[in-house]
Amino acid sequence: MSYRQLATRPVLVWALVAFSARLPVAMAPLALVFLVRERAGGYAVGAGLAAAYVIGEVVGAVVLGPRLRPERARVPLAIGMAVGAGAFAGLGLMPGGDPLVLGALAALAGAAPAAATGGLRALLTSRLPESLVVKALSAESVLTYAVWAVSPALATVLALSVAPPSPLLLAAALLAAATAGMWALPAGWTADDDDRAGVSMARTLLRGWPIYVTGAAALSMLALAELVLPALLEQRGIGVGWAGPLLAGFAIASAAGAALYGLRGSWPGSLRAQSLVLLLGVTGCVALVGVAGSLVWIAGALLVAGLLASGVQVTRNLSLREALPPSAHAAAYSVLYAAVGVGYAASAGLAGVVQSAASPSVAILAGVGFTLVLVGASAVGELRPRRRAAEAVSRSR
């Protein structure tokens, strides 16, 4: 099956809504820094606003995602996007506002639409035959990486060439458009609750914790690549200006990797085994970035890491679909989204602490060690249910 089977009107409408909802998320941290950078202590204030935004995203995903009801998900998703659009507009209209007020608006802008990623993914996959789900999730990953490749340049050009608030005002307009676009999508999706048999949503979601840990580990690698790379290049005597092209190459390779993963109907091994193997590959590539001494080796390692990282994203989404009932899919995607944010923040914090006392290369290797701990925890979590199942089978015999 080719990707052409996804080129239907409903899927293309979904892609436009998803693009409009995700570009503001990708632009927000950098846009918040540009919003206040010209005031006294602007970079520190901007970092605080970006942190408030990310915290809002994590909290919003955990709180709002599990409350989505499959049959009537459209209204709460649209309300969340509309509130997010209002918060972004408020930030863009008062760049000189009190930092506490701006921080509250940034947190609201992150929290209100945080369930949209999971909800939109569930809307996409629920309306497709099972044979197209892998390709649909691969195409979604291509869209995501394309958004993340474009957003830094777009936010920078708008802030420096037009006006500092303009990226945030664009984000508000895009979220408003996504809100309107929700009425071109289905109201929800059908989910059979019989397979939960009275189990609470929290307990159902907890079954997927190894997959959430894998998601956190994957984004901790991205944090290392983004945040430590400029300092590493400087340490190696390479021009810091190469950081932008290298990260763009990482994003392009990730989009290509997602497309390649979806071209093949199936890959060897279980989904969770594929995810762990790919994540170990990404970790090895990032470790190579930390010890490489030349631009060629650093670029090559980042390109391979990008190719593999997109496979991790697709397989962990497919693993959640396999492990949890349909009624929990949107909530699980939202919890995974929150876990990814926590992993990014934890790795960023660790890299910052290590860099204050050691070289950038040591910071990268410390982050790799942190990721391996997460990978090990996830692997143990994957094995325990299998052992219990095997023991139950042996006892029944």
Disulfide bonds with the S-S distance in Angstrom:
none
